[in-house]
């Protein structure tokens, strides 16, 4: 695991030095500042507006980081030809992928933590003091981070066998489809046959169910999140992410890098 940790820390350092990350985090903090202004206008629902806009900013900015930087983790190394010198050392290809994945997840964790602090500062400006219900934000942010880790795994999977542009399209398309996985399971349509309905239901179980990670509405209204849901989402993210990374490692190990 020392090889994985070395790749992860190097990836983290490179990502932190990337100015794009700072710009995105600044944009997220700016959105939270705008949330304060909107909250002042929305009398009586300031807290709900600030929490909703803040969590939305964290999720959207995180998705951009996960997709665009996640896709470039492999392709950038190949373009700069640093991958070849790295793999010439006693580093397996799966160790390279897992290390890159862990490094970007570490980066996302740090950036998400920074944006969460900004959200709490925005919330504290309109609400004194903070109550126990405000700490539910940590749970919501944790579930967002699980979702982002899955997106990183998917981005790396697609980047292992296609171009960066197509990998971005595939990742974003699968993310959007995953937001409606639950609807596909319960969809009722008169024009569809039973076989077509079963096919859509089968596809819905293969898609990553990103809807389960969205607890924004509950937290914005001061409601807690069930512990069982948190544990279930954690297990789901770990299992699904491991399967995606295993598939990525299998594809990458067979890819001709010459």
Short mmCIF file of the C-alpha atoms (twelve columns), coordinates in Angstrom:
data_MODEL
# 
_entry.id   MODEL 
# 
loop_
_atom_site.group_PDB 
_atom_site.id 
_atom_site.type_symbol 
_atom_site.label_atom_id 
_atom_site.label_alt_id 
_atom_site.label_comp_id 
_atom_site.label_asym_id 
_atom_site.label_seq_id 
_atom_site.Cartn_x 
_atom_site.Cartn_y 
_atom_site.Cartn_z 
_atom_site.pdbx_PDB_model_num 
ATOM 1   C CA . UNK A 1   0.000   0.000  0.000   1 
ATOM 2   C CA . UNK A 2   3.009   2.310  0.192   1 
ATOM 3   C CA . UNK A 3   2.917   2.708  -3.597  1 
ATOM 4   C CA . UNK A 4   -0.764  3.634  -3.460  1 
ATOM 5   C CA . UNK A 5   -0.111  6.191  -0.727  1 
ATOM 6   C CA . UNK A 6   2.787   7.728  -2.662  1 
ATOM 7   C CA . UNK A 7   0.667   8.163  -5.789  1 
ATOM 8   C CA . UNK A 8   -2.216  9.517  -3.698  1 
ATOM 9   C CA . UNK A 9   -0.118  12.165 -1.944  1 
ATOM 10  C CA . UNK A 10  1.493   13.282 -5.212  1 
ATOM 11  C CA . UNK A 11  -1.959  13.557 -6.812  1 
ATOM 12  C CA . UNK A 12  -3.180  15.577 -3.850  1 
ATOM 13  C CA . UNK A 13  -0.258  17.987 -4.100  1 
ATOM 14  C CA . UNK A 14  -0.743  18.448 -7.839  1 
ATOM 15  C CA . UNK A 15  -4.471  19.051 -7.433  1 
ATOM 16  C CA . UNK A 16  -3.976  21.552 -4.628  1 
ATOM 17  C CA . UNK A 17  -1.535  23.506 -6.796  1 
ATOM 18  C CA . UNK A 18  -4.118  23.652 -9.574  1 
ATOM 19  C CA . UNK A 19  -5.589  27.178 -9.634  1 
ATOM 20  C CA . UNK A 20  -8.849  25.858 -11.017 1 
ATOM 21  C CA . UNK A 21  -9.662  24.341 -7.633  1 
ATOM 22  C CA . UNK A 22  -9.207  27.663 -5.867  1 
ATOM 23  C CA . UNK A 23  -11.408 29.395 -8.430  1 
ATOM 24  C CA . UNK A 24  -14.150 26.830 -7.961  1 
ATOM 25  C CA . UNK A 25  -14.006 27.039 -4.185  1 
ATOM 26  C CA . UNK A 26  -14.076 30.842 -4.376  1 
ATOM 27  C CA . UNK A 27  -17.130 30.621 -6.625  1 
ATOM 28  C CA . UNK A 28  -18.838 28.319 -4.126  1 
ATOM 29  C CA . UNK A 29  -18.104 30.700 -1.246  1 
ATOM 30  C CA . UNK A 30  -19.417 33.549 -3.385  1 
ATOM 31  C CA . UNK A 31  -22.646 31.626 -3.911  1 
ATOM 32  C CA . UNK A 32  -22.969 31.191 -0.162  1 
ATOM 33  C CA . UNK A 33  -22.520 34.936 0.252   1 
ATOM 34  C CA . UNK A 34  -25.310 35.431 -2.254  1 
ATOM 35  C CA . UNK A 35  -27.376 33.027 -0.195  1 
ATOM 36  C CA . UNK A 36  -27.121 35.423 2.746   1 
ATOM 37  C CA . UNK A 37  -28.538 38.245 0.624   1 
ATOM 38  C CA . UNK A 38  -31.338 36.060 -0.693  1 
ATOM 39  C CA . UNK A 39  -32.027 34.865 2.833   1 
ATOM 40  C CA . UNK A 40  -32.410 38.461 4.021   1 
ATOM 41  C CA . UNK A 41  -35.016 39.018 1.338   1 
ATOM 42  C CA . UNK A 42  -36.830 35.766 2.133   1 
ATOM 43  C CA . UNK A 43  -38.113 36.755 5.548   1 
ATOM 44  C CA . UNK A 44  -38.794 33.798 7.830   1 
ATOM 45  C CA . UNK A 45  -37.013 31.210 5.705   1 
ATOM 46  C CA . UNK A 46  -33.463 32.597 5.789   1 
ATOM 47  C CA . UNK A 47  -31.985 29.408 7.212   1 
ATOM 48  C CA . UNK A 48  -33.692 27.154 4.669   1 
ATOM 49  C CA . UNK A 49  -32.560 29.314 1.740   1 
ATOM 50  C CA . UNK A 50  -28.953 29.544 2.926   1 
ATOM 51  C CA . UNK A 51  -28.671 25.804 3.610   1 
ATOM 52  C CA . UNK A 52  -30.278 24.864 0.280   1 
ATOM 53  C CA . UNK A 53  -28.107 27.177 -1.811  1 
ATOM 54  C CA . UNK A 54  -24.989 26.312 0.180   1 
ATOM 55  C CA . UNK A 55  -25.405 22.544 -0.182  1 
ATOM 56  C CA . UNK A 56  -26.257 22.992 -3.856  1 
ATOM 57  C CA . UNK A 57  -23.044 24.969 -4.361  1 
ATOM 58  C CA . UNK A 58  -20.979 22.308 -2.585  1 
ATOM 59  C CA . UNK A 59  -22.547 19.550 -4.691  1 
ATOM 60  C CA . UNK A 60  -22.291 21.332 -8.061  1 
ATOM 61  C CA . UNK A 61  -18.718 22.541 -7.561  1 
ATOM 62  C CA . UNK A 62  -17.724 19.096 -6.302  1 
ATOM 63  C CA . UNK A 63  -19.214 17.465 -9.399  1 
ATOM 64  C CA . UNK A 64  -17.188 19.753 -11.671 1 
ATOM 65  C CA . UNK A 65  -13.995 18.935 -9.786  1 
ATOM 66  C CA . UNK A 66  -14.732 15.201 -9.739  1 
ATOM 67  C CA . UNK A 67  -15.573 14.987 -13.441 1 
ATOM 68  C CA . UNK A 68  -13.064 17.287 -15.109 1 
ATOM 69  C CA . UNK A 69  -10.084 16.529 -12.906 1 
ATOM 70  C CA . UNK A 70  -11.053 12.863 -12.493 1 
ATOM 71  C CA . UNK A 71  -11.089 12.343 -16.247 1 
ATOM 72  C CA . UNK A 72  -7.690  13.989 -16.583 1 
ATOM 73  C CA . UNK A 73  -5.994  11.898 -13.898 1 
ATOM 74  C CA . UNK A 74  -4.988  9.230  -16.405 1 
ATOM 75  C CA . UNK A 75  -4.988  11.111 -19.705 1 
ATOM 76  C CA . UNK A 76  -2.844  13.952 -18.371 1 
ATOM 77  C CA . UNK A 77  -0.193  11.526 -17.166 1 
ATOM 78  C CA . UNK A 78  -0.170  9.855  -20.582 1 
ATOM 79  C CA . UNK A 79  0.041   13.168 -22.446 1 
ATOM 80  C CA . UNK A 80  2.966   14.330 -20.315 1 
ATOM 81  C CA . UNK A 81  4.480   10.836 -20.653 1 
ATOM 82  C CA . UNK A 82  5.121   10.735 -16.903 1 
ATOM 83  C CA . UNK A 83  3.004   7.587  -16.656 1 
ATOM 84  C CA . UNK A 84  5.596   5.513  -18.504 1 
ATOM 85  C CA . UNK A 85  8.421   6.397  -16.125 1 
ATOM 86  C CA . UNK A 86  6.157   5.754  -13.164 1 
ATOM 87  C CA . UNK A 87  5.044   2.320  -14.355 1 
ATOM 88  C CA . UNK A 88  8.673   1.448  -15.070 1 
ATOM 89  C CA . UNK A 89  9.140   1.451  -11.317 1 
ATOM 90  C CA . UNK A 90  7.700   -1.317 -9.091  1 
ATOM 91  C CA . UNK A 91  4.208   0.209  -9.315  1 
ATOM 92  C CA . UNK A 92  1.318   -1.886 -10.609 1 
ATOM 93  C CA . UNK A 93  -1.275  -0.293 -12.824 1 
ATOM 94  C CA . UNK A 94  -4.064  -0.928 -10.304 1 
ATOM 95  C CA . UNK A 95  -1.958  0.755  -7.624  1 
ATOM 96  C CA . UNK A 96  -1.611  3.773  -9.896  1 
ATOM 97  C CA . UNK A 97  -5.391  3.979  -10.401 1 
ATOM 98  C CA . UNK A 98  -6.274  3.486  -6.748  1 
ATOM 99  C CA . UNK A 99  -3.658  6.033  -5.731  1 
ATOM 100 C CA . UNK A 100 -5.015  8.579  -8.207  1 
ATOM 101 C CA . UNK A 101 -8.543  7.919  -6.949  1 
ATOM 102 C CA . UNK A 102 -7.522  8.319  -3.307  1 
ATOM 103 C CA . UNK A 103 -5.592  11.503 -4.065  1 
ATOM 104 C CA . UNK A 104 -8.543  13.196 -5.746  1 
ATOM 105 C CA . UNK A 105 -10.925 12.066 -2.985  1 
ATOM 106 C CA . UNK A 106 -8.521  13.643 -0.473  1 
ATOM 107 C CA . UNK A 107 -8.601  16.842 -2.529  1 
ATOM 108 C CA . UNK A 108 -12.384 16.807 -2.650  1 
ATOM 109 C CA . UNK A 109 -12.526 16.257 1.098   1 
ATOM 110 C CA . UNK A 110 -10.346 19.295 1.793   1 
ATOM 111 C CA . UNK A 111 -12.254 21.521 -0.635  1 
ATOM 112 C CA . UNK A 112 -15.616 20.304 0.637   1 
ATOM 113 C CA . UNK A 113 -14.524 20.982 4.215   1 
ATOM 114 C CA . UNK A 114 -13.504 24.525 3.249   1 
ATOM 115 C CA . UNK A 115 -16.863 25.146 1.581   1 
ATOM 116 C CA . UNK A 116 -18.690 23.668 4.573   1 
ATOM 117 C CA . UNK A 117 -16.906 26.095 6.891   1 
ATOM 118 C CA . UNK A 118 -17.998 28.898 4.579   1 
ATOM 119 C CA . UNK A 119 -21.572 27.645 4.761   1 
ATOM 120 C CA . UNK A 120 -21.501 27.641 8.554   1 
ATOM 121 C CA . UNK A 121 -20.109 31.180 8.554   1 
ATOM 122 C CA . UNK A 122 -22.936 32.263 6.245   1 
ATOM 123 C CA . UNK A 123 -25.455 30.533 8.484   1 
ATOM 124 C CA . UNK A 124 -24.020 32.069 11.644  1 
ATOM 125 C CA . UNK A 125 -24.418 35.582 10.234  1 
ATOM 126 C CA . UNK A 126 -28.203 35.260 10.176  1 
ATOM 127 C CA . UNK A 127 -28.711 32.864 13.076  1 
ATOM 128 C CA . UNK A 128 -27.360 33.176 16.609  1 
ATOM 129 C CA . UNK A 129 -26.545 30.812 18.108  1 
ATOM 130 C CA . UNK A 130 -26.253 27.640 16.041  1 
ATOM 131 C CA . UNK A 131 -28.502 24.832 17.257  1 
ATOM 132 C CA . UNK A 132 -28.226 21.063 17.207  1 
ATOM 133 C CA . UNK A 133 -30.231 20.836 13.984  1 
ATOM 134 C CA . UNK A 134 -27.553 22.861 12.200  1 
ATOM 135 C CA . UNK A 135 -25.056 20.050 12.714  1 
ATOM 136 C CA . UNK A 136 -27.160 17.869 10.402  1 
ATOM 137 C CA . UNK A 137 -25.308 19.773 7.682   1 
ATOM 138 C CA . UNK A 138 -22.263 17.617 8.388   1 
ATOM 139 C CA . UNK A 139 -24.267 14.498 7.547   1 
ATOM 140 C CA . UNK A 140 -25.550 16.060 4.318   1 
ATOM 141 C CA . UNK A 141 -22.016 17.078 3.312   1 
ATOM 142 C CA . UNK A 142 -20.735 13.591 4.129   1 
ATOM 143 C CA . UNK A 143 -23.324 12.045 1.789   1 
ATOM 144 C CA . UNK A 144 -22.375 14.564 -0.902  1 
ATOM 145 C CA . UNK A 145 -18.757 13.498 -0.501  1 
ATOM 146 C CA . UNK A 146 -19.741 9.835  -0.949  1 
ATOM 147 C CA . UNK A 147 -21.544 10.795 -4.147  1 
ATOM 148 C CA . UNK A 148 -18.496 12.682 -5.398  1 
ATOM 149 C CA . UNK A 149 -16.256 9.675  -4.717  1 
ATOM 150 C CA . UNK A 150 -18.532 7.556  -6.914  1 
ATOM 151 C CA . UNK A 151 -18.374 10.181 -9.671  1 
ATOM 152 C CA . UNK A 152 -14.555 10.138 -9.496  1 
ATOM 153 C CA . UNK A 153 -14.546 6.348  -9.863  1 
ATOM 154 C CA . UNK A 154 -16.838 6.560  -12.894 1 
ATOM 155 C CA . UNK A 155 -14.742 9.318  -14.469 1 
ATOM 156 C CA . UNK A 156 -11.605 7.220  -14.077 1 
ATOM 157 C CA . UNK A 157 -13.348 4.164  -15.521 1 
ATOM 158 C CA . UNK A 158 -14.331 5.968  -18.719 1 
ATOM 159 C CA . UNK A 159 -10.956 7.687  -19.015 1 
ATOM 160 C CA . UNK A 160 -9.278  4.266  -19.146 1 
ATOM 161 C CA . UNK A 161 -10.709 3.359  -22.548 1 
ATOM 162 C CA . UNK A 162 -11.866 6.511  -24.320 1 
ATOM 163 C CA . UNK A 163 -10.899 10.131 -25.016 1 
ATOM 164 C CA . UNK A 164 -11.205 12.794 -22.292 1 
ATOM 165 C CA . UNK A 165 -14.082 14.531 -24.098 1 
ATOM 166 C CA . UNK A 166 -16.129 11.354 -24.400 1 
ATOM 167 C CA . UNK A 167 -15.239 10.371 -20.836 1 
ATOM 168 C CA . UNK A 168 -16.695 13.668 -19.607 1 
ATOM 169 C CA . UNK A 169 -19.863 13.133 -21.642 1 
ATOM 170 C CA . UNK A 170 -20.264 9.548  -20.434 1 
ATOM 171 C CA . UNK A 171 -19.660 10.477 -16.807 1 
ATOM 172 C CA . UNK A 172 -22.081 13.408 -16.846 1 
ATOM 173 C CA . UNK A 173 -24.665 11.343 -18.710 1 
ATOM 174 C CA . UNK A 174 -24.426 8.509  -16.219 1 
ATOM 175 C CA . UNK A 175 -24.600 10.963 -13.334 1 
ATOM 176 C CA . UNK A 176 -27.774 12.560 -14.686 1 
ATOM 177 C CA . UNK A 177 -29.291 9.128  -15.356 1 
ATOM 178 C CA . UNK A 178 -28.377 8.058  -11.822 1 
ATOM 179 C CA . UNK A 179 -30.387 10.949 -10.421 1 
ATOM 180 C CA . UNK A 180 -33.515 9.348  -11.898 1 
ATOM 181 C CA . UNK A 181 -32.728 5.707  -11.108 1 
ATOM 182 C CA . UNK A 182 -35.490 5.541  -8.516  1 
ATOM 183 C CA . UNK A 183 -38.047 6.930  -10.969 1 
ATOM 184 C CA . UNK A 184 -37.119 4.244  -13.505 1 
ATOM 185 C CA . UNK A 185 -37.945 1.559  -10.951 1 
ATOM 186 C CA . UNK A 186 -41.389 2.949  -10.213 1 
ATOM 187 C CA . UNK A 187 -42.197 4.294  -13.676 1 
ATOM 188 C CA . UNK A 188 -45.634 3.441  -14.997 1 
ATOM 189 C CA . UNK A 189 -46.269 3.976  -18.671 1 
ATOM 190 C CA . UNK A 190 -49.266 2.866  -20.719 1 
ATOM 191 C CA . UNK A 191 -47.315 2.833  -23.985 1 
ATOM 192 C CA . UNK A 192 -44.598 0.477  -22.731 1 
ATOM 193 C CA . UNK A 193 -44.886 -3.283 -22.720 1 
ATOM 194 C CA . UNK A 194 -44.142 -5.418 -19.671 1 
ATOM 195 C CA . UNK A 195 -40.834 -6.548 -21.164 1 
ATOM 196 C CA . UNK A 196 -39.786 -2.936 -21.771 1 
ATOM 197 C CA . UNK A 197 -40.726 -2.015 -18.211 1 
ATOM 198 C CA . UNK A 198 -38.664 -4.886 -16.837 1 
ATOM 199 C CA . UNK A 199 -35.749 -3.806 -19.002 1 
ATOM 200 C CA . UNK A 200 -35.892 -0.242 -17.644 1 
ATOM 201 C CA . UNK A 201 -36.151 -1.563 -14.105 1 
ATOM 202 C CA . UNK A 202 -33.122 -3.776 -14.674 1 
ATOM 203 C CA . UNK A 203 -31.153 -0.812 -16.026 1 
ATOM 204 C CA . UNK A 204 -32.147 1.245  -12.987 1 
ATOM 205 C CA . UNK A 205 -30.484 -1.271 -10.677 1 
ATOM 206 C CA . UNK A 206 -27.272 -1.101 -12.695 1 
ATOM 207 C CA . UNK A 207 -27.179 2.694  -12.591 1 
ATOM 208 C CA . UNK A 208 -25.567 4.389  -9.586  1 
ATOM 209 C CA . UNK A 209 -28.463 5.627  -7.479  1 
ATOM 210 C CA . UNK A 210 -27.350 9.175  -6.720  1 
ATOM 211 C CA . UNK A 211 -30.789 10.154 -5.483  1 
ATOM 212 C CA . UNK A 212 -30.211 8.282  -2.214  1 
ATOM 213 C CA . UNK A 213 -27.415 10.711 -1.315  1 
ATOM 214 C CA . UNK A 214 -29.687 13.768 -1.536  1 
ATOM 215 C CA . UNK A 215 -30.956 14.789 1.904   1 
ATOM 216 C CA . UNK A 216 -30.847 18.505 1.183   1 
ATOM 217 C CA . UNK A 217 -34.576 19.118 1.654   1 
ATOM 218 C CA . UNK A 218 -34.693 17.413 5.041   1 
ATOM 219 C CA . UNK A 219 -31.603 19.182 6.388   1 
ATOM 220 C CA . UNK A 220 -32.726 22.572 5.056   1 
ATOM 221 C CA . UNK A 221 -35.889 22.247 7.174   1 
ATOM 222 C CA . UNK A 222 -34.002 21.171 10.278  1 
ATOM 223 C CA . UNK A 223 -34.864 17.498 10.098  1 
ATOM 224 C CA . UNK A 224 -32.313 14.818 10.880  1 
ATOM 225 C CA . UNK A 225 -31.130 11.955 8.722   1 
ATOM 226 C CA . UNK A 226 -31.755 8.381  9.783   1 
ATOM 227 C CA . UNK A 227 -28.621 6.563  10.901  1 
ATOM 228 C CA . UNK A 228 -29.651 3.521  8.876   1 
ATOM 229 C CA . UNK A 229 -29.724 5.637  5.698   1 
ATOM 230 C CA . UNK A 230 -26.216 6.942  6.376   1 
ATOM 231 C CA . UNK A 231 -24.876 3.423  6.946   1 
ATOM 232 C CA . UNK A 232 -26.719 2.106  3.896   1 
ATOM 233 C CA . UNK A 233 -25.387 4.869  1.642   1 
ATOM 234 C CA . UNK A 234 -21.871 4.352  2.984   1 
ATOM 235 C CA . UNK A 235 -21.963 0.626  2.243   1 
ATOM 236 C CA . UNK A 236 -23.503 1.250  -1.178  1 
ATOM 237 C CA . UNK A 237 -20.838 3.821  -2.123  1 
ATOM 238 C CA . UNK A 238 -17.991 1.572  -0.957  1 
ATOM 239 C CA . UNK A 239 -19.330 -1.505 -2.779  1 
ATOM 240 C CA . UNK A 240 -20.290 0.269  -6.011  1 
ATOM 241 C CA . UNK A 241 -17.065 2.274  -6.048  1 
ATOM 242 C CA . UNK A 242 -14.977 -0.861 -5.506  1 
ATOM 243 C CA . UNK A 243 -16.704 -2.590 -8.428  1 
ATOM 244 C CA . UNK A 244 -16.148 0.417  -10.710 1 
ATOM 245 C CA . UNK A 245 -12.485 0.726  -9.717  1 
ATOM 246 C CA . UNK A 246 -11.962 -3.015 -10.220 1 
ATOM 247 C CA . UNK A 247 -13.437 -2.711 -13.721 1 
ATOM 248 C CA . UNK A 248 -11.220 0.311  -14.416 1 
ATOM 249 C CA . UNK A 249 -8.127  -1.562 -13.213 1 
ATOM 250 C CA . UNK A 250 -9.001  -4.561 -15.395 1 
ATOM 251 C CA . UNK A 251 -9.406  -2.368 -18.492 1 
ATOM 252 C CA . UNK A 252 -6.312  -0.294 -17.749 1 
ATOM 253 C CA . UNK A 253 -4.170  -3.386 -17.159 1 
ATOM 254 C CA . UNK A 254 -4.983  -4.634 -20.657 1 
ATOM 255 C CA . UNK A 255 -4.561  -1.289 -22.396 1 
ATOM 256 C CA . UNK A 256 -1.639  -0.882 -24.749 1 
ATOM 257 C CA . UNK A 257 0.144   2.266  -23.607 1 
ATOM 258 C CA . UNK A 258 2.625   2.383  -26.469 1 
# 
